[in-house]
Amino acid sequence: MTQAGFIAITEILSGHADRLVTVLRIGESNDPFVSSRHLHFASFVLLPKIERIPERLVMETNYDGNLGEHLDELLRDGGDLLDRIYSNCKGYPLGSSHKEIKAYLVGHSVRPNAYYVALPGRSRDDISNAIQVYQTAREYLDSGESDLRLYDVSRDKAWADLVDYFKKCKCPQPSRSPVSQAQLKWQSRLNAALLLVLLLPLAILLLPILLLITRIYERCEAGTAETPSYPADPRVYEYLNRGRQNHMCTLATIKTSKFRKFMIRLSLRLTNLLARRVFIRGHLEAMTTIHCASWSIIDDDRHVLFLASFDGSWSSYIDDFSDPPHLNAVWGNTKRFPRTRFLLWEGARHIQKFQAHVVEEFQPTYFFHRPYENHSVDSLLRCVEVRDNLARSLE
């Protein structure tokens, strides 16, 4: 089943922002979506007032299936909370039917320019089954029921013993997933080869020209003072690190020239292509901590909204994010980003300036639904690998 992302941005009623923050905090402490079967992640973030653009609420979800069924599930499990949240937003049809509320949310939706999922093709049920099977296997191997801890046995003997246990036990049985890591590995390599054949000639011809033009812009912009588009949120440090999994939201201002707007769209199109076709095995470039991420150009090409759910602290995440050059190319086209050289070099490599810039643009997440809180991306990959192998052995 395909994982998809949904983003809705709605205007907050004047003077209701603080009230909305309170509603979101209380809602997170009594998360109504814990029983949702098709929801992977969900978050609510407030965007600041920027010039004539009022304060706004961002709802982001990562889900299985089609959008209509997803919104039905949200309204069924958390309709009361959504009413309390969106009653603080302009135009919300409070007290209306689910059909009208769904139309409201879809009418305020934003389509990401680039979208990444660490475990594509794996549903919430599929991942939950993998976690249950993996935990059952560990408990068996660590218990007195197995003699494998007492003897120096081969890997094949240990595996055979584990398979025999699952044949007999009344425990969660491994379900066969529609995809496997081996399949994704070969699909990723095939896609990478096809893209290389298709895009390399074009890159050889156009990339040097685009980078040279970018360098001219970099030199012309070097003496230009850029003031922040909005004040930094004073609550930022309270929400940077919230546990084993965290949420990142930044709102960057795109540079005003038409060339810069063209380059950021081009960079995001390439990022989206690679994220959906090549980086499908649990890592985005060298980064293995991101569960899902999206980049959306909003406000008539004035801003780029970045949303991500990731493992570990924000500082280690930022360190990882400073390496991939094509991701550096995205934010190199935004204001106040550390100075780049031919777009792909330097920039985020100035790590202290980059961290300070992220803090400047960071928007606190007041509601974060994270059902895999105790499982990193690497942990989930281990779970599905063991479960998939067990499912094949039991057939």
C-alpha positions as CSV (number, residue, x, y, z in Angstrom):
1,M,0.0,0.0,0.0
2,T,1.4,3.4,-1.0
3,Q,2.3,5.9,1.7
4,A,1.3,9.5,0.9
5,G,1.6,12.9,2.5
6,F,-1.1,15.5,3.2
7,I,-0.5,19.2,4.1
8,A,-3.2,21.7,4.8
9,I,-2.5,25.4,5.6
10,T,-5.2,27.5,7.2
11,E,-5.4,31.1,8.4
12,I,-5.7,31.5,12.2
13,L,-8.3,33.9,13.5
14,S,-6.9,37.1,14.8
15,G,-5.9,36.8,18.5
16,H,-6.4,33.0,18.6
17,A,-2.8,31.8,18.2
18,D,-2.1,31.4,22.0
19,R,-5.5,29.6,22.5
20,L,-4.6,27.3,19.6
21,V,-1.3,26.4,21.1
22,T,-3.0,25.4,24.4
23,V,-5.5,23.2,22.5
24,L,-2.7,21.5,20.6
25,R,-0.7,20.8,23.7
26,I,-3.6,19.3,25.5
27,G,-4.5,17.3,22.4
28,E,-1.1,15.8,22.1
29,S,-1.2,14.7,25.8
30,N,-4.5,12.9,25.0
31,D,-3.6,11.9,21.4
32,P,-6.9,10.5,19.8
33,F,-5.0,9.1,16.9
34,V,-3.3,6.3,18.7
35,S,-5.9,3.8,17.5
36,S,-5.6,4.9,13.8
37,R,-4.6,2.0,11.7
38,H,-3.4,3.9,8.6
39,L,-1.7,7.0,10.1
40,H,2.1,6.9,10.3
41,F,2.9,10.5,11.5
42,A,0.9,13.7,12.1
43,S,1.9,17.1,13.2
44,F,0.5,20.6,13.8
45,V,2.7,23.7,13.4
46,L,2.0,27.4,13.6
47,L,3.6,29.7,11.0
48,P,4.3,33.3,12.0
49,K,2.8,36.5,10.6
50,I,4.9,37.6,7.6
51,E,4.2,41.1,6.3
52,R,0.6,40.9,5.0
53,I,0.4,37.2,5.5
54,P,-1.4,36.3,8.8
55,E,-0.5,33.6,11.2
56,R,-1.4,30.1,9.9
57,L,-1.8,26.6,11.0
58,V,-0.1,23.7,9.2
59,M,-1.5,20.2,9.5
60,E,0.8,17.5,8.1
61,T,0.1,13.7,7.9
62,N,1.8,10.7,6.5
63,Y,-0.8,7.9,5.8
64,D,-1.8,4.8,3.8
65,G,-4.3,4.5,1.1
66,N,-6.4,7.2,-0.6
67,L,-7.0,10.7,0.8
68,G,-10.7,10.4,1.3
69,E,-10.4,7.3,3.5
70,H,-7.5,8.9,5.4
71,L,-9.6,12.0,6.2
72,D,-12.5,9.8,7.2
73,E,-10.2,8.0,9.7
74,L,-8.9,11.3,11.1
75,L,-12.5,12.6,11.6
76,R,-13.7,9.3,13.1
77,D,-10.8,9.0,15.6
78,G,-10.1,12.7,16.3
79,G,-13.1,14.7,15.1
80,D,-13.6,16.4,18.5
81,L,-10.0,17.5,18.6
82,L,-10.1,18.7,15.0
83,D,-13.2,20.8,15.8
84,R,-11.4,22.3,18.8
85,I,-8.3,23.0,16.7
86,Y,-10.0,24.4,13.6
87,S,-12.6,26.4,15.4
88,N,-9.6,28.8,15.8
89,C,-9.2,29.0,12.0
90,K,-10.9,31.2,9.4
91,G,-13.8,29.7,7.6
92,Y,-14.0,26.3,9.4
93,P,-17.5,24.7,9.1
94,L,-17.9,23.9,12.7
95,G,-20.8,21.5,13.3
96,S,-21.0,20.6,9.7
97,S,-20.9,17.1,8.1
98,H,-17.7,15.2,7.6
99,K,-18.1,15.8,3.8
100,E,-18.0,19.6,4.3
101,I,-15.1,19.4,6.8
102,K,-13.1,17.2,4.3
103,A,-13.8,19.7,1.6
104,Y,-12.5,22.5,3.8
105,L,-9.3,20.6,4.5
106,V,-8.7,19.6,0.9
107,G,-9.5,23.2,-0.2
108,H,-6.6,24.4,2.0
109,S,-4.2,21.6,1.0
110,V,-0.7,22.2,-0.5
111,R,1.0,19.7,-2.7
112,P,4.7,19.1,-1.8
113,N,7.3,19.8,-4.5
114,A,9.4,17.0,-3.1
115,Y,8.4,14.1,-0.8
116,Y,10.4,11.4,0.8
117,V,9.4,8.2,2.8
118,A,11.9,5.9,4.4
119,L,9.8,2.7,4.1
120,P,7.9,3.1,0.8
121,G,5.3,0.5,0.1
122,R,4.9,-0.6,3.7
123,S,1.6,0.1,5.4
124,R,1.1,0.9,9.0
125,D,-0.3,-2.6,9.6
126,D,2.7,-4.1,7.8
127,I,5.2,-2.2,9.9
128,S,3.3,-3.0,13.1
129,N,3.3,-6.7,12.3
130,A,7.1,-6.5,11.7
131,I,7.6,-4.9,15.1
132,Q,5.5,-7.5,16.9
133,V,7.2,-10.4,15.2
134,Y,10.7,-9.0,15.8
135,Q,9.9,-8.5,19.5
136,T,8.5,-12.0,19.8
137,A,11.6,-13.5,18.2
138,R,13.9,-11.6,20.6
139,E,11.9,-12.6,23.6
140,Y,12.0,-16.2,22.6
141,L,15.8,-16.2,21.9
142,D,16.4,-14.4,25.3
143,S,14.1,-16.7,27.2
144,G,14.7,-20.1,28.8
145,E,12.6,-21.7,26.1
146,S,15.5,-21.6,23.7
147,D,18.8,-23.5,24.2
148,L,20.5,-21.3,21.7
149,R,22.0,-19.1,24.3
150,L,23.8,-22.1,26.0
151,Y,25.6,-23.5,23.0
152,D,27.7,-22.4,20.1
153,V,25.3,-23.1,17.3
154,S,25.4,-22.2,13.7
155,R,23.4,-19.4,12.3
156,D,21.4,-21.8,10.2
157,K,20.5,-23.9,13.3
158,A,19.5,-20.8,15.2
159,W,17.2,-19.7,12.3
160,A,15.7,-23.2,11.9
161,D,14.9,-23.2,15.7
162,L,13.3,-19.8,15.4
163,V,11.2,-20.9,12.4
164,D,10.1,-24.0,14.2
165,Y,9.0,-21.9,17.2
166,F,6.8,-19.7,15.0
167,K,5.2,-22.7,13.5
168,K,4.1,-23.9,16.9
169,C,3.5,-20.8,19.0
170,K,0.3,-18.9,19.4
171,C,1.9,-15.6,18.8
172,P,1.7,-12.8,16.1
173,Q,2.5,-14.5,12.8
174,P,4.7,-12.9,10.2
175,S,2.6,-11.6,7.3
176,R,4.2,-11.5,3.8
177,S,4.9,-7.9,2.8
178,P,4.2,-6.8,-0.8
179,V,7.7,-5.5,-1.0
180,S,11.1,-6.6,0.4
181,Q,14.4,-4.8,1.0
182,A,16.0,-7.0,-1.7
183,Q,13.4,-6.0,-4.2
184,L,13.8,-2.3,-3.3
185,K,17.6,-2.7,-3.6
186,W,17.4,-3.9,-7.2
187,Q,14.7,-1.4,-8.0
188,S,16.8,1.4,-6.6
189,R,19.8,0.3,-8.6
190,L,17.8,-0.1,-11.8
191,N,16.2,3.3,-11.4
192,A,19.6,4.9,-10.7
193,A,21.0,3.4,-13.8
194,L,18.1,4.6,-16.0
195,L,18.2,8.1,-14.6
196,L,22.0,8.2,-15.2
197,V,21.5,7.3,-18.8
198,L,18.6,9.7,-19.3
199,L,19.9,12.7,-17.3
200,L,23.7,12.5,-17.7
201,P,23.9,14.0,-21.2
202,L,21.5,16.8,-20.1
203,A,23.5,17.4,-17.0
204,I,26.8,17.6,-18.9
205,L,25.3,20.2,-21.2
206,L,23.3,22.3,-18.8
207,L,24.8,21.9,-15.3
208,P,28.0,23.8,-15.9
209,I,26.0,26.7,-17.4
210,L,23.5,26.8,-14.5
211,L,26.3,26.6,-11.9
212,L,28.2,29.4,-13.6
213,I,25.2,31.7,-13.7
214,T,24.5,30.8,-10.1
215,R,28.1,31.8,-9.2
216,I,27.5,35.2,-10.9
217,Y,24.4,35.7,-8.7
218,E,26.3,34.6,-5.6
219,R,29.0,37.3,-6.2
220,C,26.4,40.0,-7.0
221,E,24.4,39.1,-3.8
222,A,27.5,38.9,-1.6
223,G,27.2,42.6,-0.6
224,T,23.5,42.6,-0.1
225,A,22.3,42.7,3.5
226,E,19.3,40.4,4.1
227,T,17.1,41.0,7.2
228,P,15.0,38.2,8.6
229,S,11.5,38.0,7.1
230,Y,10.0,37.4,10.5
231,P,11.2,37.3,14.2
232,A,12.5,34.0,15.5
233,D,10.0,32.2,17.9
234,P,11.2,32.6,21.5
235,R,9.9,29.1,22.3
236,V,12.2,27.5,19.7
237,Y,14.6,25.8,22.2
238,E,11.7,24.2,24.1
239,Y,10.7,22.2,21.0
240,L,14.0,21.4,19.3
241,N,14.5,18.1,21.2
242,R,11.4,16.3,22.4
243,G,12.5,12.6,22.6
244,R,13.9,9.8,20.5
245,Q,12.0,11.1,17.5
246,N,11.6,14.8,16.7
247,H,9.9,17.0,14.2
248,M,11.4,19.7,12.1
249,C,9.6,22.6,10.5
250,T,11.4,25.5,8.9
251,L,10.1,28.3,6.8
252,A,12.7,29.8,4.4
253,T,12.3,32.9,2.2
254,I,13.2,32.4,-1.4
255,K,15.5,34.9,-3.1
256,T,13.5,37.3,-5.3
257,S,15.1,36.8,-8.7
258,K,13.4,34.6,-11.3
259,F,16.6,32.6,-11.8
260,R,16.7,31.7,-8.1
261,K,13.1,30.7,-8.2
262,F,13.8,28.5,-11.2
263,M,16.8,26.9,-9.5
264,I,14.9,26.0,-6.3
265,R,12.1,24.4,-8.4
266,L,14.7,22.5,-10.4
267,S,16.5,21.4,-7.3
268,L,13.3,20.2,-5.7
269,R,12.2,18.4,-8.8
270,L,15.5,16.5,-8.8
271,T,15.2,15.8,-5.1
272,N,11.7,14.5,-5.6
273,L,12.8,12.2,-8.4
274,L,15.6,10.8,-6.4
275,A,13.5,10.4,-3.3
276,R,10.8,8.5,-5.0
277,R,12.9,6.4,-7.4
278,V,16.4,5.9,-5.9
279,F,16.4,6.6,-2.2
280,I,13.8,4.0,-1.4
281,R,15.7,1.7,1.0
282,G,15.5,3.7,4.2
283,H,18.1,6.4,3.6
284,L,18.1,9.8,1.8
285,E,21.6,10.1,0.4
286,A,23.8,9.1,3.5
287,M,21.1,10.1,6.0
288,T,19.4,7.1,7.8
289,T,17.4,9.1,10.4
290,I,14.6,10.5,8.4
291,H,11.2,8.8,8.5
292,C,9.5,11.2,6.1
293,A,10.1,14.7,4.7
294,S,8.5,17.2,2.4
295,W,9.4,20.5,0.7
296,S,6.6,22.8,-0.4
297,I,6.9,26.1,-2.2
298,I,4.1,28.4,-0.9
299,D,3.0,32.0,-0.9
300,D,3.4,32.6,-4.7
301,D,7.0,31.4,-4.7
302,R,8.0,33.5,-1.8
303,H,8.7,30.7,0.8
304,V,9.7,27.1,1.0
305,L,8.1,25.1,3.9
306,F,10.2,22.1,5.1
307,L,8.6,19.4,7.3
308,A,10.4,16.2,8.6
309,S,10.1,13.5,11.2
310,F,13.5,12.2,12.2
311,D,15.4,10.2,14.8
312,G,17.8,11.7,17.4
313,S,18.6,15.2,18.4
314,W,18.2,18.2,16.0
315,S,21.9,19.0,16.1
316,S,23.0,15.6,15.0
317,Y,20.3,15.7,12.3
318,I,21.5,19.1,11.1
319,D,25.0,17.7,10.9
320,D,23.8,14.8,8.7
321,F,21.8,17.2,6.6
322,S,24.8,19.4,5.8
323,D,26.4,16.8,3.6
324,P,24.2,16.0,0.6
325,P,25.1,18.6,-2.1
326,H,21.7,18.6,-4.0
327,L,19.9,19.3,-0.7
328,N,22.3,22.2,-0.1
329,A,21.2,23.4,-3.6
330,V,17.7,23.8,-2.4
331,W,18.4,26.2,0.5
332,G,21.2,27.9,-1.3
333,N,18.4,29.7,-3.2
334,T,16.9,31.2,0.0
335,K,17.8,34.3,2.0
336,R,20.2,34.3,4.9
337,F,21.5,30.8,4.2
338,P,25.2,30.5,4.7
339,R,27.0,31.6,1.5
340,T,27.4,28.9,-1.1
341,R,30.0,28.5,-3.9
342,F,28.6,27.3,-7.2
343,L,25.5,26.4,-5.3
344,L,26.6,22.9,-4.4
345,W,29.6,23.7,-2.2
346,E,30.1,25.4,1.1
347,G,26.7,26.7,2.4
348,A,25.6,24.2,5.0
349,R,29.2,23.0,5.5
350,H,29.6,26.1,7.6
351,I,28.0,24.1,10.3
352,Q,27.8,26.7,13.1
353,K,26.2,29.3,10.7
354,F,23.9,26.6,9.4
355,Q,22.7,25.6,12.8
356,A,22.1,29.3,13.7
357,H,20.2,29.7,10.5
358,V,18.0,26.7,11.2
359,V,17.1,28.0,14.7
360,E,16.2,31.3,13.1
361,E,13.7,29.6,10.7
362,F,12.5,26.8,13.0
363,Q,8.8,26.7,13.8
364,P,7.8,24.8,17.0
365,T,5.6,21.7,16.6
366,Y,2.8,21.7,19.2
367,F,1.3,18.3,18.3
368,F,3.3,15.4,17.1
369,H,1.8,11.9,16.6
370,R,4.7,9.4,16.3
371,P,3.5,5.7,16.7
372,Y,7.1,4.4,16.2
373,E,8.6,6.5,19.0
374,N,10.8,3.7,20.3
375,H,12.0,2.6,16.8
376,S,14.5,4.4,14.6
377,V,14.6,4.0,10.9
378,D,17.4,1.5,11.3
379,S,15.4,-0.4,13.9
380,L,12.3,-0.6,11.7
381,L,14.4,-1.8,8.8
382,R,15.8,-4.6,11.0
383,C,12.2,-5.5,12.0
384,V,10.9,-5.8,8.5
385,E,14.0,-7.7,7.3
386,V,13.6,-10.4,10.0
387,R,9.8,-10.6,9.6
388,D,10.0,-10.9,5.8
389,N,12.6,-13.6,6.0
390,L,10.5,-15.5,8.6
391,A,7.4,-15.2,6.4
392,R,9.3,-16.7,3.5
393,S,10.6,-19.5,5.6
394,L,7.2,-20.4,6.9
395,E,5.6,-20.7,3.5
